Structure formats: structure tokens, C-alpha cells
Amino acid sequence: MYAMSGPYVLLAAIAVALLVAVNRDLISTFQFRLMMIGAGVLALVWTIFLGAVWQEYR
């Protein structure tokens, strides 16, 4: 269960951090952009991986 929802929880936490960053004008920092892109890529890759495994064991 945690393996399936972990990346999405991370992405949700990063989205909340995005709201804070926009309010404090931190959005222009390179580290924050890198963190957002990394979380999105992780969630996408994990979704593709789980989809492939699910199709295999179906």
C-alpha cells in the first residue's frame, strides 16, 4: 500500500511547498524548481512501473 501511494504523497507535499514558495517569492530558486521536477518525474516513473507490473501479474 505504501509503495503505491508514496510518490503521490511526496508530490502532494511538494505541491503544498509550492504554495508556500509562491507566497514567499521563492519560486525563482533553482533548488525549488529542481525539487518540483524531481517529484513529478518520480511520480510519473512510479506510475509507469506499477502499470507495467500490474499488467504482468494480471
KAZIGI-V854021 format. One record per backbone hydrogen bond with DSSP energy under -1.0 kcal/mol. NH is the residue of the N-H (numbers start at 0). CO is the residue of the C=O. E is the energy in kcal/mol with one decimal. If there is no record, write none. Layout:
# KAZIGI-V854021
nh:NH co:CO e:E
nh:NH co:CO e:E
This chain:
# KAZIGI-V854021
nh:4 co:0 e:-1.7
nh:5 co:1 e:-2.0
nh:8 co:4 e:-2.1
nh:9 co:5 e:-2.2
nh:10 co:6 e:-2.3
nh:11 co:7 e:-2.3
nh:12 co:8 e:-2.4
nh:13 co:9 e:-2.2
nh:14 co:10 e:-2.0
nh:15 co:11 e:-2.0
nh:16 co:12 e:-2.1
nh:17 co:13 e:-2.0
nh:18 co:14 e:-1.7
nh:19 co:15 e:-1.9
nh:20 co:16 e:-2.7
nh:21 co:17 e:-2.5
nh:22 co:18 e:-1.8
nh:23 co:19 e:-1.7
nh:25 co:20 e:-2.9
nh:28 co:25 e:-2.0
nh:32 co:28 e:-1.7
nh:33 co:29 e:-2.5
nh:34 co:30 e:-2.2
nh:35 co:31 e:-2.4
nh:36 co:32 e:-2.5
nh:37 co:33 e:-2.5
nh:38 co:34 e:-2.3
nh:39 co:35 e:-2.1
nh:40 co:36 e:-2.5
nh:41 co:37 e:-2.4
nh:42 co:38 e:-2.2
nh:43 co:39 e:-2.2
nh:44 co:40 e:-2.9
nh:45 co:41 e:-2.5
nh:46 co:42 e:-2.0
nh:47 co:43 e:-2.2
nh:48 co:44 e:-2.6
nh:49 co:45 e:-2.8
nh:50 co:46 e:-2.3
nh:51 co:47 e:-2.2
nh:52 co:48 e:-2.4
nh:53 co:49 e:-2.7
nh:54 co:50 e:-2.0
nh:55 co:51 e:-1.7
nh:56 co:52 e:-2.0
